[in-house]
């Protein structure tokens, strides 16, 4: 990979924080003129090229009232990075349709870049990515922390929709957008316990991503609040059917219900249970998360949590727009509303 000078490189050379260097290079406020001049001089010496050429965030906002933001910053692409195939049933696929329409009004187009497993391993950028064209980066299904840190070090405004697990780890130097993984899931478990179903398990690899991690924490929290013991036998840390089937086959009994990390894990669990001769909901209740199209058409229809993709798209545009205008803003974490959808897989009376 061609070596590029990053904001962190300049900060290390000068013994300053990354945030201070970012403010200087992106015309942020609150810096002494001498400090700003020293940073800019060092950046020029090291060959750093990603400067913002407008004077202040205020001037950008004023200009944006009369012309597209992309014309003002001189770059017309928002780059999407993803390490997964975002199929039509994935919540992000629906979100991207709205996102693409909204950024078009700001003068931006969306360039899509699939990050291969080999590129993740070697920390290589996709060959299709041309940094000189890109005003900002949107990351979806990017759960490799080292690669994510490399993206942050490119010095471009960056937004992650979901991240690697946050708990116990240093936060990424970027804005982050999540769905509410707690409120409706804890409500579901509370309702199920109230119906007399107290033996509740969880299926999903909670180290896969932050959302899975938060849903596992929500499950634990709801059980603790209800003063209901957690049976570790019923915590299956797998995402795919073959592995779920293998773990289910080891059980000499089933819980009353399995809460799954998302709809696709739940659908694989449903098939695994059927392969073992079990019926949902007769033998065990089941729930997912995301409200995918498949959750509504499978038999039985799957209880799940609905994600508002239109709102997520709006917030993604707004987070990137304001980051482009004012790069020195403190990093933000935004959670959007979710709603519980009861269906036949949890037949509450």
MONORWO-V436349 format. One line per field, one symbol per residue. ss: DSSP state (H for helix, E for strand, - for the rest). phi: phi as a letter, one per 30 degrees, with the letter a starting at -180 (. if undefined). psi: psi as a letter, one per 20 degrees, with the letter a starting at -180 (. if undefined). A space follows every 10 residues. Layout:
ss: ???
phi: ???
psi: ???
//
This chain:
ss: ------HHHH HHHH---HHH HHHHH----- --HHHHHHHH HHHHHH---- ------HHHH HHHH----HH HHH---EEEE EE-------- HHHHHHHHHH HHHH----EE EEEE--HHHH HH-------- HHHEEEEEEE ----HHHHHH HH----EEEE E--------- ----EEEEE- --HHHHHHHH HHHH-----E EEE------H HHHHHHHHHH HHHHH----- -HHHEE---- HHHHHHHHH- ------EEEE --HHHHHHHH HHHHH----- ----EEE--E --HHHHH--- --EEEEE-HH HHHHHHHHHH HHHHH----- --EEEE-EEE E--HHH---
phi: .ddcdceded dddcicdddd ddeddcidci cdeddedddd ddddedidbc dccddbdddd dddddcaeed dddibcbccc cbcbdddddd edddddeded dddddcjccc ccbdcdeddd dchcdedddc ddcccabccb hcccdddddd deddicebbc cibdeddibd dddadbbbcd cceddddede dddddjcccb cbbkddcdad dddddddded ddddddhcdc cddccccbcc eeddeddddd ddacddaccc dadddddddd dddddciccc cdcadbbbak hdeddccdbd ecdabdcddd dddedddddd eddddbdded dcbbccdbbd bdbddbddd
psi: pppqprhhgg gghikrqhhg gggghkkrrj qqhggggggg ghgghikpil qpjrgrhghg hghihiqqhh hgijpjpppp pqjronrhip hhghhhgggh hghhijjqrp ppoporhghg gjlpqqhipo hiiphrpppp lnjogggghg ghiijqpppp oqrrphpjqp qqmrqqprqo igghghgghg hgghjjninp rppqoiigrh ghghhggggg ghgghilpqp oihjoomqiq gghggghhhi pirqahqppq hahhghhhhg hgghhjjqpp jghqrqqbph lrhhhhiroq qppapppnhg hggghggggg ghhggnhjqq qqpppqqrpp opaiinmp.
//
